Amino acid sequence: MNTNEPMTREQLDAIRERADSATEGRWAWQEDAVLLAWDGEEASWVLDHGAAFPEDAEFIAHAREDVPALLAEVERLRALIKDQARAWGEGYRARGADAIYTGLTGDPSATPNPYEPGQS
């Protein structure tokens, strides 16, 4: 994956599907590299003895909570960017850009919003 490119909706949906399909509850690991999923009543084995380094086991254990939190943050930030772009575009048009484009094209609806997808 190229980290300079935004993730597509399909990539985010695939990550969300994997997160939603994972064992419920908080995950934890023990020093002997056993990874457990705890639902509040019983533990389920996720990873058995010796299959991971402690740092890897810690990362995996936190993924159950971290991945959904990161997905929610991506959604929140994308919505914020979209709202800000829309507001900027409305302000751009309100400051007289409509008059310029209307004078050039004769069509007041021709004013582009450079911060909306598909606009130049």
N, CA, C and O atoms as a GROMACS GRO file, in nm:
protein
  480
    1MET      N    1   0.083  -0.118   0.000
    1MET     CA    2   0.000   0.000   0.000
    1MET      C    3   0.088   0.124   0.000
    1MET      O    4   0.182   0.134   0.079
    2ASN      N    5   0.058   0.218  -0.086
    2ASN     CA    6   0.128   0.345  -0.094
    2ASN      C    7   0.071   0.439   0.012
    2ASN      O    8  -0.046   0.476   0.005
    3THR      N    9   0.151   0.477   0.110
    3THR     CA   10   0.100   0.561   0.219
    3THR      C   11   0.081   0.706   0.178
    3THR      O   12   0.029   0.785   0.257
    4ASN      N   13   0.121   0.744   0.057
    4ASN     CA   14   0.099   0.880   0.009
    4ASN      C   15  -0.038   0.896  -0.057
    4ASN      O   16  -0.079   1.008  -0.086
    5GLU      N   17  -0.107   0.788  -0.080
    5GLU     CA   18  -0.239   0.792  -0.144
    5GLU      C   19  -0.346   0.768  -0.039
    5GLU      O   20  -0.327   0.688   0.052
    6PRO      N   21  -0.459   0.838  -0.050
    6PRO     CA   22  -0.568   0.813   0.045
    6PRO      C   23  -0.624   0.672   0.027
    6PRO      O   24  -0.626   0.619  -0.084
    7MET      N   25  -0.668   0.614   0.136
    7MET     CA   26  -0.730   0.482   0.128
    7MET      C   27  -0.865   0.495   0.059
    7MET      O   28  -0.937   0.593   0.077
    8THR      N   29  -0.897   0.395  -0.019
    8THR     CA   30  -1.026   0.395  -0.088
    8THR      C   31  -1.135   0.349   0.007
    8THR      O   32  -1.108   0.290   0.111
    9ARG      N   33  -1.258   0.377  -0.029
    9ARG     CA   34  -1.374   0.331   0.049
    9ARG      C   35  -1.370   0.179   0.059
    9ARG      O   36  -1.403   0.124   0.164
   10GLU      N   37  -1.331   0.110  -0.049
   10GLU     CA   38  -1.326  -0.036  -0.050
   10GLU      C   39  -1.222  -0.088   0.050
   10GLU      O   40  -1.247  -0.186   0.120
   11GLN      N   41  -1.106  -0.023   0.057
   11GLN     CA   42  -1.003  -0.064   0.152
   11GLN      C   43  -1.052  -0.047   0.296
   11GLN      O   44  -1.034  -0.135   0.380
   12LEU      N   45  -1.114   0.067   0.324
   12LEU     CA   46  -1.165   0.092   0.458
   12LEU      C   47  -1.277  -0.006   0.493
   12LEU      O   48  -1.284  -0.055   0.606
   13ASP      N   49  -1.364  -0.035   0.397
   13ASP     CA   50  -1.472  -0.131   0.422
   13ASP      C   51  -1.417  -0.270   0.450
   13ASP      O   52  -1.470  -0.342   0.536
   14ALA      N   53  -1.310  -0.310   0.379
   14ALA     CA   54  -1.249  -0.441   0.402
   14ALA      C   55  -1.188  -0.449   0.542
   14ALA      O   56  -1.200  -0.551   0.609
   15ILE      N   57  -1.123  -0.342   0.585
   15ILE     CA   58  -1.066  -0.339   0.720
   15ILE      C   59  -1.177  -0.345   0.824
   15ILE      O   60  -1.166  -0.419   0.922
   16ARG      N   61  -1.283  -0.269   0.802
   16ARG     CA   62  -1.396  -0.269   0.896
   16ARG      C   63  -1.460  -0.408   0.903
   16ARG      O   64  -1.497  -0.453   1.011
   17GLU      N   65  -1.472  -0.475   0.789
   17GLU     CA   66  -1.530  -0.610   0.787
   17GLU      C   67  -1.445  -0.708   0.867
   17GLU      O   68  -1.497  -0.790   0.942
   18ARG      N   69  -1.312  -0.699   0.851
   18ARG     CA   70  -1.223  -0.786   0.928
   18ARG      C   71  -1.233  -0.755   1.077
   18ARG      O   72  -1.237  -0.846   1.160
   19ALA      N   73  -1.238  -0.627   1.111
   19ALA     CA   74  -1.250  -0.589   1.253
   19ALA      C   75  -1.382  -0.636   1.312
   19ALA      O   76  -1.387  -0.686   1.424
   20ASP      N   77  -1.489  -0.621   1.236
   20ASP     CA   78  -1.621  -0.664   1.284
   20ASP      C   79  -1.631  -0.815   1.297
   20ASP      O   80  -1.710  -0.865   1.377
   21SER      N   81  -1.552  -0.889   1.219
   21SER     CA   82  -1.556  -1.035   1.221
   21SER      C   83  -1.465  -1.096   1.328
   21SER      O   84  -1.476  -1.214   1.359
   22ALA      N   85  -1.377  -1.015   1.384
   22ALA     CA   86  -1.283  -1.065   1.485
   22ALA      C   87  -1.357  -1.099   1.615
   22ALA      O   88  -1.468  -1.052   1.638
   23THR      N   89  -1.293  -1.180   1.697
   23THR     CA   90  -1.350  -1.220   1.826
   23THR      C   91  -1.385  -1.097   1.908
   23THR      O   92  -1.305  -1.004   1.920
   24GLU      N   93  -1.506  -1.098   1.964
   24GLU     CA   94  -1.553  -0.985   2.046
   24GLU      C   95  -1.474  -0.973   2.175
   24GLU      O   96  -1.402  -1.065   2.214
   25GLY      N   97  -1.488  -0.860   2.240
   25GLY     CA   98  -1.429  -0.840   2.372
   25GLY      C   99  -1.289  -0.783   2.367
   25GLY      O  100  -1.231  -0.765   2.260
   26ARG      N  101  -1.237  -0.756   2.484
   26ARG     CA  102  -1.102  -0.702   2.496
   26ARG      C  103  -1.003  -0.817   2.483
   26ARG      O  104  -1.024  -0.926   2.537
   27TRP      N  105  -0.894  -0.792   2.411
   27TRP     CA  106  -0.790  -0.893   2.396
   27TRP      C  107  -0.676  -0.863   2.493
   27TRP      O  108  -0.656  -0.747   2.531
   28ALA      N  109  -0.604  -0.965   2.533
   28ALA     CA  110  -0.488  -0.950   2.622
   28ALA      C  111  -0.387  -1.058   2.589
   28ALA      O  112  -0.419  -1.155   2.520
   29TRP      N  113  -0.265  -1.041   2.636
   29TRP     CA  114  -0.164  -1.144   2.616
   29TRP      C  115  -0.090  -1.166   2.747
   29TRP      O  116  -0.083  -1.078   2.833
   30GLN      N  117  -0.035  -1.287   2.760
   30GLN     CA  118   0.044  -1.322   2.877
   30GLN      C  119   0.189  -1.336   2.835
   30GLN      O  120   0.219  -1.352   2.716
   31GLU      N  121   0.278  -1.328   2.930
   31GLU     CA  122   0.421  -1.327   2.902
   31GLU      C  123   0.467  -1.445   2.817
   31GLU      O  124   0.563  -1.431   2.741
   32ASP      N  125   0.401  -1.560   2.827
   32ASP     CA  126   0.444  -1.675   2.747
   32ASP      C  127   0.385  -1.671   2.606
   32ASP      O  128   0.375  -1.774   2.539
   33ALA      N  129   0.345  -1.551   2.561
   33ALA     CA  130   0.297  -1.526   2.424
   33ALA      C  131   0.166  -1.596   2.393
   33ALA      O  132   0.145  -1.642   2.280
   34VAL      N  133   0.080  -1.603   2.491
   34VAL     CA  134  -0.055  -1.654   2.467
   34VAL      C  135  -0.146  -1.532   2.452
   34VAL      O  136  -0.146  -1.444   2.538
   35LEU      N  137  -0.222  -1.528   2.346
   35LEU     CA  138  -0.313  -1.417   2.322
   35LEU      C  139  -0.454  -1.465   2.348
   35LEU      O  140  -0.499  -1.565   2.291
   36LEU      N  141  -0.525  -1.393   2.433
   36LEU     CA  142  -0.660  -1.432   2.472
   36LEU      C  143  -0.759  -1.324   2.436
   36LEU      O  144  -0.727  -1.205   2.438
   37ALA      N  145  -0.880  -1.366   2.403
   37ALA     CA  146  -0.992  -1.273   2.386
   37ALA      C  147  -1.085  -1.298   2.503
   37ALA      O  148  -1.126  -1.412   2.527
   38TRP      N  149  -1.120  -1.194   2.575
   38TRP     CA  150  -1.203  -1.206   2.695
   38TRP      C  151  -1.334  -1.134   2.673
   38TRP      O  152  -1.335  -1.014   2.646
   39ASP      N  153  -1.446  -1.207   2.683
   39ASP     CA  154  -1.578  -1.146   2.662
   39ASP      C  155  -1.647  -1.108   2.792
   39ASP      O  156  -1.765  -1.073   2.791
   40GLY      N  157  -1.576  -1.114   2.902
   40GLY     CA  158  -1.633  -1.081   3.032
   40GLY      C  159  -1.672  -1.204   3.111
   40GLY      O  160  -1.689  -1.196   3.233
   41GLU      N  161  -1.687  -1.316   3.044
   41GLU     CA  162  -1.725  -1.440   3.110
   41GLU      C  163  -1.624  -1.551   3.088
   41GLU      O  164  -1.594  -1.628   3.180
   42GLU      N  165  -1.572  -1.560   2.968
   42GLU     CA  166  -1.474  -1.666   2.940
   42GLU      C  167  -1.371  -1.616   2.840
   42GLU      O  168  -1.394  -1.521   2.766
   43ALA      N  169  -1.255  -1.684   2.840
   43ALA     CA  170  -1.146  -1.648   2.750
   43ALA      C  171  -1.144  -1.744   2.632
   43ALA      O  172  -1.177  -1.862   2.644
   44SER      N  173  -1.105  -1.691   2.516
   44SER     CA  174  -1.087  -1.772   2.395
   44SER      C  175  -0.942  -1.758   2.351
   44SER      O  176  -0.886  -1.649   2.356
   45TRP      N  177  -0.882  -1.869   2.305
   45TRP     CA  178  -0.746  -1.864   2.253
   45TRP      C  179  -0.747  -1.797   2.117
   45TRP      O  180  -0.827  -1.833   2.031
   46VAL      N  181  -0.659  -1.701   2.098
   46VAL     CA  182  -0.643  -1.637   1.968
   46VAL      C  183  -0.508  -1.677   1.908
   46VAL      O  184  -0.498  -1.697   1.788
   47LEU      N  185  -0.407  -1.687   1.992
   47LEU     CA  186  -0.272  -1.721   1.947
   47LEU      C  187  -0.208  -1.808   2.054
   47LEU      O  188  -0.217  -1.777   2.173
   48ASP      N  189  -0.144  -1.917   2.013
   48ASP     CA  190  -0.090  -2.012   2.110
   48ASP      C  191   0.057  -1.983   2.140
   48ASP      O  192   0.117  -1.892   2.083
   49HIS      N  193   0.114  -2.062   2.228
   49HIS     CA  194   0.249  -2.046   2.283
   49HIS      C  195   0.356  -2.021   2.176
   49HIS      O  196   0.357  -2.085   2.071
   50GLY      N  197   0.444  -1.927   2.205
   50GLY     CA  198   0.564  -1.906   2.126
   50GLY      C  199   0.544  -1.856   1.985
   50GLY      O  200   0.639  -1.854   1.908
   51ALA      N  201   0.426  -1.815   1.948
   51ALA     CA  202   0.401  -1.776   1.810
   51ALA      C  203   0.430  -1.630   1.784
   51ALA      O  204   0.420  -1.585   1.670
   52ALA      N  205   0.465  -1.554   1.886
   52ALA     CA  206   0.489  -1.411   1.865
   52ALA      C  207   0.590  -1.358   1.966
   52ALA      O  208   0.608  -1.415   2.073
   53PHE      N  209   0.656  -1.249   1.929
   53PHE     CA  210   0.740  -1.177   2.022
   53PHE      C  211   0.649  -1.093   2.110
   53PHE      O  212   0.539  -1.058   2.067
   54PRO      N  213   0.690  -1.059   2.231
   54PRO     CA  214   0.603  -0.981   2.320
   54PRO      C  215   0.552  -0.851   2.257
   54PRO      O  216   0.436  -0.815   2.275
   55GLU      N  217   0.638  -0.780   2.183
   55GLU     CA  218   0.596  -0.655   2.120
   55GLU      C  219   0.487  -0.681   2.016
   55GLU      O  220   0.391  -0.605   2.005
   56ASP      N  221   0.503  -0.790   1.940
   56ASP     CA  222   0.402  -0.825   1.840
   56ASP      C  223   0.271  -0.864   1.906
   56ASP      O  224   0.163  -0.825   1.862
   57ALA      N  225   0.281  -0.942   2.014
   57ALA     CA  226   0.161  -0.985   2.086
   57ALA      C  227   0.087  -0.865   2.143
   57ALA      O  228  -0.036  -0.859   2.139
   58GLU      N  229   0.162  -0.769   2.197
   58GLU     CA  230   0.101  -0.647   2.251
   58GLU      C  231   0.028  -0.569   2.140
   58GLU      O  232  -0.083  -0.522   2.160
   59PHE      N  233   0.093  -0.558   2.026
   59PHE     CA  234   0.033  -0.488   1.911
   59PHE      C  235  -0.096  -0.557   1.868
   59PHE      O  236  -0.199  -0.492   1.847
   60ILE      N  237  -0.090  -0.689   1.855
   60ILE     CA  238  -0.208  -0.766   1.813
   60ILE      C  239  -0.320  -0.752   1.916
   60ILE      O  240  -0.436  -0.734   1.880
   61ALA      N  241  -0.285  -0.761   2.043
   61ALA     CA  242  -0.386  -0.751   2.148
   61ALA      C  243  -0.457  -0.616   2.144
   61ALA      O  244  -0.578  -0.609   2.167
   62HIS      N  245  -0.384  -0.510   2.116
   62HIS     CA  246  -0.445  -0.376   2.110
   62HIS      C  247  -0.522  -0.352   1.980
   62HIS      O  248  -0.605  -0.262   1.974
   63ALA      N  249  -0.495  -0.430   1.878
   63ALA     CA  250  -0.561  -0.410   1.748
   63ALA      C  251  -0.712  -0.420   1.759
   63ALA      O  252  -0.783  -0.352   1.685
   64ARG      N  253  -0.763  -0.504   1.847
   64ARG     CA  254  -0.908  -0.523   1.860
   64ARG      C  255  -0.978  -0.393   1.895
   64ARG      O  256  -1.090  -0.369   1.849
   65GLU      N  257  -0.915  -0.308   1.974
   65GLU     CA  258  -0.972  -0.178   2.009
   65GLU      C  259  -0.917  -0.067   1.920
   65GLU      O  260  -0.989   0.027   1.887
   66ASP      N  261  -0.790  -0.077   1.880
   66ASP     CA  262  -0.727   0.029   1.802
   66ASP      C  263  -0.784   0.041   1.661
   66ASP      O  264  -0.808   0.152   1.614
   67VAL      N  265  -0.806  -0.071   1.593
   67VAL     CA  266  -0.852  -0.065   1.454
   67VAL      C  267  -0.989   0.002   1.443
   67VAL      O  268  -1.004   0.092   1.361
   68PRO      N  269  -1.090  -0.038   1.521
   68PRO     CA  270  -1.218   0.033   1.513
   68PRO      C  271  -1.206   0.182   1.549
   68PRO      O  272  -1.273   0.266   1.489
   69ALA      N  273  -1.120   0.214   1.646
   69ALA     CA  274  -1.101   0.355   1.682
   69ALA      C  275  -1.038   0.434   1.568
   69ALA      O  276  -1.078   0.547   1.540
   70LEU      N  277  -0.940   0.374   1.501
   70LEU     CA  278  -0.876   0.441   1.387
   70LEU      C  279  -0.973   0.458   1.271
   70LEU      O  280  -0.973   0.562   1.205
   71LEU      N  281  -1.056   0.358   1.245
   71LEU     CA  282  -1.156   0.369   1.138
   71LEU      C  283  -1.255   0.482   1.169
   71LEU      O  284  -1.291   0.558   1.080
   72ALA      N  285  -1.297   0.493   1.294
   72ALA     CA  286  -1.388   0.601   1.333
   72ALA      C  287  -1.321   0.737   1.315
   72ALA      O  288  -1.386   0.833   1.273
   73GLU      N  289  -1.193   0.745   1.347
   73GLU     CA  290  -1.120   0.871   1.330
   73GLU      C  291  -1.106   0.908   1.183
   73GLU      O  292  -1.120   1.025   1.148
   74VAL      N  293  -1.080   0.810   1.096
   74VAL     CA  294  -1.073   0.836   0.952
   74VAL      C  295  -1.207   0.892   0.903
   74VAL      O  296  -1.210   0.991   0.830
   75GLU      N  297  -1.316   0.830   0.944
   75GLU     CA  298  -1.449   0.877   0.903
   75GLU      C  299  -1.475   1.019   0.954
   75GLU      O  300  -1.526   1.103   0.880
   76ARG      N  301  -1.439   1.046   1.080
   76ARG     CA  302  -1.460   1.179   1.138
   76ARG      C  303  -1.380   1.285   1.063
   76ARG      O  304  -1.433   1.391   1.031
   77LEU      N  305  -1.254   1.256   1.034
   77LEU     CA  306  -1.169   1.352   0.964
   77LEU      C  307  -1.214   1.374   0.820
   77LEU      O  308  -1.210   1.487   0.771
   78ARG      N  309  -1.256   1.268   0.752
   78ARG     CA  310  -1.306   1.285   0.615
   78ARG      C  311  -1.432   1.370   0.613
   78ARG      O  312  -1.447   1.454   0.524
   79ALA      N  313  -1.521   1.350   0.709
   79ALA     CA  314  -1.642   1.432   0.716
   79ALA      C  315  -1.606   1.578   0.744
   79ALA      O  316  -1.666   1.669   0.687
   80LEU      N  317  -1.510   1.601   0.832
   80LEU     CA  318  -1.466   1.736   0.865
   80LEU      C  319  -1.406   1.805   0.742
   80LEU      O  320  -1.437   1.921   0.715
   81ILE      N  321  -1.321   1.734   0.669
   81ILE     CA  322  -1.261   1.790   0.548
   81ILE      C  323  -1.370   1.825   0.446
   81ILE      O  324  -1.366   1.932   0.386
   82LYS      N  325  -1.465   1.737   0.428
   82LYS     CA  326  -1.573   1.761   0.333
   82LYS      C  327  -1.655   1.884   0.374
   82LYS      O  328  -1.687   1.968   0.290
   83ASP      N  329  -1.688   1.895   0.503
   83ASP     CA  330  -1.762   2.011   0.552
   83ASP      C  331  -1.683   2.140   0.534
   83ASP      O  332  -1.739   2.242   0.493
   84GLN      N  333  -1.554   2.136   0.564
   84GLN     CA  334  -1.471   2.256   0.550
   84GLN      C  335  -1.457   2.296   0.403
   84GLN      O  336  -1.460   2.415   0.371
   85ALA      N  337  -1.443   2.199   0.314
   85ALA     CA  338  -1.433   2.228   0.171
   85ALA      C  339  -1.562   2.292   0.121
   85ALA      O  340  -1.559   2.388   0.043
   86ARG      N  341  -1.674   2.238   0.164
   86ARG     CA  342  -1.803   2.292   0.123
   86ARG      C  343  -1.817   2.436   0.173
   86ARG      O  344  -1.859   2.524   0.098
   87ALA      N  345  -1.782   2.461   0.300
   87ALA     CA  346  -1.791   2.595   0.357
   87ALA      C  347  -1.698   2.692   0.285
   87ALA      O  348  -1.735   2.806   0.258
   88TRP      N  349  -1.577   2.646   0.253
   88TRP     CA  350  -1.483   2.732   0.182
   88TRP      C  351  -1.538   2.766   0.044
   88TRP      O  352  -1.530   2.881   0.000
   89GLY      N  353  -1.592   2.668  -0.024
   89GLY     CA  354  -1.648   2.692  -0.156
   89GLY      C  355  -1.764   2.789  -0.153
   89GLY      O  356  -1.777   2.873  -0.242
   90GLU      N  357  -1.849   2.779  -0.051
   90GLU     CA  358  -1.960   2.872  -0.039
   90GLU      C  359  -1.908   3.014  -0.014
   90GLU      O  360  -1.960   3.110  -0.071
   91GLY      N  361  -1.805   3.027   0.069
   91GLY     CA  362  -1.745   3.158   0.093
   91GLY      C  363  -1.676   3.212  -0.031
   91GLY      O  364  -1.683   3.332  -0.058
   92TYR      N  365  -1.611   3.125  -0.105
   92TYR     CA  366  -1.544   3.163  -0.230
   92TYR      C  367  -1.645   3.224  -0.327
   92TYR      O  368  -1.619   3.328  -0.386
   93ARG      N  369  -1.759   3.158  -0.342
   93ARG     CA  370  -1.862   3.210  -0.432
   93ARG      C  371  -1.924   3.339  -0.378
   93ARG      O  372  -1.955   3.430  -0.455
   94ALA      N  373  -1.942   3.346  -0.248
   94ALA     CA  374  -2.006   3.463  -0.188
   94ALA      C  375  -1.920   3.588  -0.198
   94ALA      O  376  -1.973   3.699  -0.192
   95ARG      N  377  -1.791   3.575  -0.214
   95ARG     CA  378  -1.701   3.690  -0.221
   95ARG      C  379  -1.688   3.748  -0.361
   95ARG      O  380  -1.598   3.828  -0.385
   96GLY      N  381  -1.771   3.710  -0.450
   96GLY     CA  382  -1.769   3.774  -0.580
   96GLY      C  383  -1.724   3.687  -0.694
   96GLY      O  384  -1.727   3.730  -0.810
   97ALA      N  385  -1.684   3.566  -0.665
   97ALA     CA  386  -1.642   3.479  -0.774
   97ALA      C  387  -1.759   3.453  -0.868
   97ALA      O  388  -1.740   3.436  -0.988
   98ASP      N  389  -1.882   3.451  -0.814
   98ASP     CA  390  -1.999   3.432  -0.899
   98ASP      C  391  -2.007   3.541  -1.004
   98ASP      O  392  -2.036   3.515  -1.120
   99ALA      N  393  -1.981   3.665  -0.962
   99ALA     CA  394  -1.991   3.777  -1.056
   99ALA      C  395  -1.888   3.763  -1.167
   99ALA      O  396  -1.917   3.791  -1.283
  100ILE      N  397  -1.768   3.720  -1.132
  100ILE     CA  398  -1.664   3.703  -1.233
  100ILE      C  399  -1.704   3.595  -1.333
  100ILE      O  400  -1.698   3.617  -1.454
  101TYR      N  401  -1.744   3.480  -1.283
  101TYR     CA  402  -1.780   3.370  -1.373
  101TYR      C  403  -1.907   3.401  -1.451
  101TYR      O  404  -1.919   3.361  -1.567
  102THR      N  405  -2.002   3.471  -1.389
  102THR     CA  406  -2.124   3.508  -1.461
  102THR      C  407  -2.089   3.602  -1.576
  102THR      O  408  -2.144   3.590  -1.685
  103GLY      N  409  -1.996   3.696  -1.549
  103GLY     CA  410  -1.954   3.788  -1.654
  103GLY      C  411  -1.885   3.717  -1.769
  103GLY      O  412  -1.900   3.756  -1.885
  104LEU      N  413  -1.810   3.612  -1.739
  104LEU     CA  414  -1.739   3.538  -1.843
  104LEU      C  415  -1.828   3.440  -1.917
  104LEU      O  416  -1.813   3.421  -2.038
  105THR      N  417  -1.920   3.379  -1.846
  105THR     CA  418  -1.999   3.271  -1.907
  105THR      C  419  -2.146   3.307  -1.927
  105THR      O  420  -2.214   3.244  -2.008
  106GLY      N  421  -2.195   3.408  -1.855
  106GLY     CA  422  -2.337   3.440  -1.860
  106GLY      C  423  -2.421   3.345  -1.777
  106GLY      O  424  -2.543   3.356  -1.775
  107ASP      N  425  -2.358   3.252  -1.708
  107ASP     CA  426  -2.430   3.152  -1.629
  107ASP      C  427  -2.386   3.160  -1.483
  107ASP      O  428  -2.273   3.123  -1.451
  108PRO      N  429  -2.474   3.209  -1.392
  108PRO     CA  430  -2.434   3.221  -1.252
  108PRO      C  431  -2.406   3.088  -1.184
  108PRO      O  432  -2.339   3.084  -1.081
  109SER      N  433  -2.456   2.979  -1.238
  109SER     CA  434  -2.430   2.849  -1.176
  109SER      C  435  -2.297   2.789  -1.222
  109SER      O  436  -2.261   2.679  -1.181
  110ALA      N  437  -2.224   2.860  -1.307
  110ALA     CA  438  -2.100   2.807  -1.364
  110ALA      C  439  -1.980   2.823  -1.271
  110ALA      O  440  -1.873   2.772  -1.302
  111THR      N  441  -1.996   2.893  -1.159
  111THR     CA  442  -1.883   2.914  -1.069
  111THR      C  443  -1.836   2.782  -1.011
  111THR      O  444  -1.912   2.714  -0.941
  112PRO      N  445  -1.712   2.742  -1.038
  112PRO     CA  446  -1.663   2.615  -0.984
  112PRO      C  447  -1.624   2.629  -0.838
  112PRO      O  448  -1.586   2.738  -0.793
  113ASN      N  449  -1.631   2.522  -0.766
  113ASN     CA  450  -1.578   2.514  -0.630
  113ASN      C  451  -1.453   2.428  -0.640
  113ASN      O  452  -1.463   2.307  -0.657
  114PRO      N  453  -1.334   2.488  -0.631
  114PRO     CA  454  -1.211   2.411  -0.649
  114PRO      C  455  -1.186   2.308  -0.539
  114PRO      O  456  -1.095   2.227  -0.552
  115TYR      N  457  -1.264   2.310  -0.433
  115TYR     CA  458  -1.244   2.216  -0.323
  115TYR      C  459  -1.350   2.109  -0.316
  115TYR      O  460  -1.360   2.039  -0.216
  116GLU      N  461  -1.429   2.094  -0.422
  116GLU     CA  462  -1.523   1.982  -0.429
  116GLU      C  463  -1.475   1.888  -0.538
  116GLU      O  464  -1.427   1.933  -0.642
  117PRO      N  465  -1.486   1.758  -0.515
  117PRO     CA  466  -1.441   1.661  -0.615
  117PRO      C  467  -1.506   1.686  -0.751
  117PRO      O  468  -1.626   1.714  -0.759
  118GLY      N  469  -1.426   1.677  -0.855
  118GLY     CA  470  -1.478   1.693  -0.990
  118GLY      C  471  -1.484   1.838  -1.035
  118GLY      O  472  -1.524   1.864  -1.148
  119GLN      N  473  -1.446   1.932  -0.949
  119GLN     CA  474  -1.448   2.073  -0.985
  119GLN      C  475  -1.305   2.119  -1.011
  119GLN      O  476  -1.210   2.065  -0.955
  120SER      N  477  -1.292   2.218  -1.096
  120SER     CA  478  -1.158   2.271  -1.121
  120SER      C  479  -1.147   2.413  -1.074
  120SER      O  480  -1.041   2.474  -1.087
   0.00000   0.00000   0.00000
